[in-house]
């Protein structure tokens, strides 16, 4: 057993420390790694707590993403150098794996830092909505993982050219076997690029019975919460072949209403129409400067004279719009009553209506 090089190295470790041998060098490297990690953590903490650090989100994101990967990098390099010292003393074959493992550890630390930086940087980017930030985040994460895996494979001696060539052939086979999956993937990519809607938008399709609020845009499926609170899962490739209406992006909401008066009130129609038009132009919630306001006699039925109201509200909120519409209709009814006119009978059959 005393012929074992590991046993011999441990037997002489105590003497080596006092004589400045390999054991003392290993101990010194470990102590240095501890000191450097302590100083680094202290420095990063002070930088994060300095005045104005919270206002500069970029610096804060970099420092927060750097803390743990930097500690890992220090220990990977420190323990790697310590193993080099042991290898120089023992000349054991197993220690030939130290250098590739050290390089792999460095790659993991760098990838960890980039992933953390990506997660923390995207929320502070201005001008990007949630769906776009999420798409960029997923693309960056996939790129980091793939690049780190390829570099690590090359570190352990794999032929990257062969792996890429095999990946190309395999990609063709997978493409034929997963056409729908790829169609949904590229459909999701087009949703991120074209952005016909984003998370939180109210959308509906005239082509299909799909209407609700967008909750999530994934790479394969988009989840829409219908107004009866049921989730609807729509494959992304379907969006490329159907029309989408996005009411959430309307600039104004339209009021289009037909009012029926009695034939006996024909002499009062003109003044009623003029008063209703003036009322709409003076209404605070009606956009009359940039949008069209029309109130005119529209036609006759055997039982009524009908005029229509065409205007736009300044609000696009659904509940607020109906409150404005209610107020407008009540004012119209007041104008009709003021002139001694009456609405046509509510139970009267109106052909074509």
Residue, then its C-alpha position, 0 to 999 in steps of 0.5 A: x500500500x505504501x507503493x501507492x503514489x496517493x498514499x505516499x503524497x498524503x504521508x508526506x503532506x505534513x512535511x511538505x507544508x512546512x518545507x514549502x512543498x506541493x501541499x503548501x502550494x495547494x493550501x495557498x491556492x485555496x486560501x487565495x481563492x477564498x480571499x479573492x472570492x470574499x473581496x469580489x463579493x464585497x466589491x460587487x455588493x458595494x457597487x450595487x449599494x452605491x448611490x444611484x445604482x438603483x437608477x441605472x438598471x444596466x449596471x445593476x443587471x450586470x452586477x447581479x448577473x456577475x456575482x455567482x458566475x464570478x464565484x464559480x469561475x474563481x473556484x474553477x480556476x483555483x481548484x484547477x491550478x491546485x490539481x495541476x500542482x498535485x498532477x506535477x507531484x504524482x504524475x497520475x494519468x487521471x489528472x490529465x482530465x483536469x485541463x478539459x474540466x477546467x475549460x468546461x467550468x469556465x464555459x459554464x460560468x460564462x454561459x451562466x453569466x450570459x443567461x442571467x444577464x439576458x434575464x435581467x437586461x430585457x425587462x429594462x429595454x424600452x420600446x419593447x412589449x412583453x411578447x417581443x421581450x419574451x421572444x428575444x429572451x427565448x432566442x438568446x437563451x437557445x443561442x447561449x445553450x447551443x453555443x456553450x454545448x458546441x464549445x464544450x464538446x470541442x473542449x472534450x475532443x469531439x469533432x464539431x464539423x461532424x456534429x454539425x454535418x450530422x445535425x444537418x442530415x438529422x434536421x432534414x429527417x426531423x423536418x419531414x417527421x415534424x412538419x406541423x411542429x415546425x409550422x407552429x414554430x415559424x408561425x410563432x416567430x411570425x407572430x413575434x415579428x409582425x406583432x398583430x397582437x400582444x399579451x393582454x389584447x382582446x382579439x377575435x377572428x371573423x373566420x373562426x369562432x375565436x374571441x377573447x384575451x391573449x394570455x400567452x404566446x408560445x412557440x407552438x400554441x397561443x393561449x386565448x382566454x374566452x369571455x366565458x373564461x374558458x382557455x382556447x389553445x390555438x396552434x400558431x400556424x393557424x394565424x397565418x391563414x385567418x383574419x385577426x381583428x384586434x379591437x384593443x388597438x382601435x383609436x376610437x369606438x364607433x356609435x352607429x344607431x338608428x332612431x325611428x320616429x312616427x310619421x306624424x312627427x315628419x315636420x319636426x325631424x329636421x330640427x331634431x336632427x340639428x339638435x342631436x348633431x349639436x349635442x354630439x359636437x358639444x359632448x365631452x366624450x365624443x370626438x368631433x374635431x378629428x372624427x366625423x359626426x353625422x346625424x341625418x334622415x336615413x329613410x322611411x318604413x311603412x311605420x316610421x321615419x328613421x334617422x341615424x347617428x354616426x359618431x366616435x367616442x374618445x374612449x376605447x374602453x368597453x365599459x366606458x364606451x357603453x356608459x357614453x353611448x347610454x348618455x348619448x341615447x338618453x340625451x337624444x330621447x330628451x331632445x325628441x321629447x322636448x320637441x313633442x315628438x315620439x319614438x315609433x312603437x317598440x313592438x312594431x314590426x319594422x321590415x328590413x330592420 
